[in-house]
């Protein structure tokens, strides 16, 4: 008698496990169906944000390049003035140099 009751209890427990697994599978399917539209919206917003960040990054690189150019252009007149003065000094030195035709040995 105990063997029959044990077997019956074992079969009932397997049935309970099967029913709970079916209930979980159905609830997971419903949960995914409810979440999917939201996930699609989140994914599309992420894609938009990535595209926006990429365009901002490209614009930032262009601006950095322009700033470098402007900084070099701003430095150029000061450097040009120094270089011009050095050339003028060299030309003046050449003009002042008056070699004599007499060489001393």
Buried (B, 14 or more C-beta within 10 A) or exposed (E): EEEEEEEEEEEEEEEEEEEEEEEEEEEEEEEEEEEEEEEEEEEEEEEEEEEEEEEEEEEEEEEEEEEEEEEEEEEEEEEEEEEEEEEEEEEEEEEEEEEEEEEEE
